[in-house]
Amino acid sequence: MSDESNGAGASTSDGPADTKGGQTRTWWIAAVADALLDVQFRRPVTRTLLPLAYILGLVFACVAPIVSTVSMWRVSVPLGVLAALLAVPLGVCIAAVVRLTLEFLVNVSRLANRVQHISELADDLFQALSDVAEPVNQLSEDVRAVQFWRFRRGNSRR
């Protein structure tokens, strides 16, 4: 994540690099706190909370195999050895599942934003067509009236 796109409006040329990183971290922590305290669900926070969820998932992917290995080791040595052999693949699988789940949620969020945008465009289009419909209906009635008189006059000449 670049410091220029932190969204806080902070200038990236102020102060040393450590200050910029601190500003970005402070902004991110404030954004996460605001997102968690938004109990009315007024704005989507998928992108804000995604790094936090990913870090927690990776911590779980590291801690779960260790805890299971220690627990199995206390039950019996052969189970402990088996759990130790399966700990790394289990951790990798958990991390992969966490990553794929979060990628799925990001894509669902993007899709929801696109559907909302398309819905807004459809509403605008419906409004524009409604605004045009009345004058078109009036023109259609006028054209029918003109054609009626034209055909009537054409028949009287014969």
JOUR-V327429 format. One record per backbone hydrogen bond with DSSP energy under -1.0 kcal/mol. CO is the residue of the C=O (numbers start at 1). NH is the residue of the N-H. E is the energy in kcal/mol with one decimal. If there is no record, write none. Layout:
CO,NH,E
CO,NH,E
//
This chain:
3,6,-1.1
16,20,-1.5
17,21,-2.2
18,22,-2.1
19,23,-2.5
20,24,-2.4
21,25,-2.6
22,26,-2.7
23,27,-2.7
24,28,-2.7
25,29,-2.7
26,30,-2.4
27,31,-2.5
28,32,-2.6
29,33,-2.6
30,34,-2.6
31,35,-2.4
32,36,-2.6
33,37,-1.8
37,39,-1.8
38,41,-1.2
45,49,-2.6
46,50,-1.2
49,53,-2.5
50,54,-2.5
51,55,-2.5
52,56,-2.4
53,57,-2.2
54,58,-2.4
55,59,-2.4
56,60,-2.3
57,61,-2.3
58,62,-1.4
59,63,-2.8
60,64,-2.6
63,67,-2.8
64,68,-2.5
65,69,-2.3
66,70,-2.5
67,71,-2.6
68,72,-2.5
69,73,-2.3
70,74,-1.7
71,75,-1.3
72,76,-2.5
76,80,-2.0
77,81,-2.5
78,82,-2.3
79,83,-2.7
80,84,-2.2
81,85,-2.2
82,86,-1.8
86,90,-2.2
87,91,-2.6
88,92,-2.5
89,93,-2.5
90,94,-2.5
91,95,-2.4
92,96,-2.5
93,97,-2.5
94,98,-2.5
95,99,-2.6
96,100,-2.9
97,101,-2.5
98,102,-2.4
99,103,-2.5
100,104,-2.4
101,105,-2.3
102,106,-2.3
103,107,-2.4
104,108,-2.5
105,109,-2.3
106,110,-2.6
107,111,-2.5
108,112,-2.6
109,113,-2.2
110,114,-2.2
111,115,-2.7
112,116,-2.4
113,117,-2.2
114,118,-2.7
115,119,-2.5
116,120,-2.3
117,121,-2.3
118,122,-2.6
119,123,-2.3
120,124,-2.4
121,125,-2.7
122,126,-2.7
123,127,-2.3
124,128,-2.5
125,129,-2.7
126,130,-2.3
127,131,-2.1
128,132,-1.5
129,133,-1.9
132,136,-2.0
133,137,-2.6
134,138,-2.2
135,139,-2.5
136,140,-2.5
137,141,-2.1
138,142,-2.2
139,143,-2.6
140,144,-2.0
141,145,-2.1
142,146,-2.3
143,147,-2.5
144,148,-2.3
145,149,-2.0
146,150,-2.2
147,151,-2.6
148,152,-2.0
149,153,-2.3
150,154,-2.1
151,155,-1.8
152,156,-1.2
//
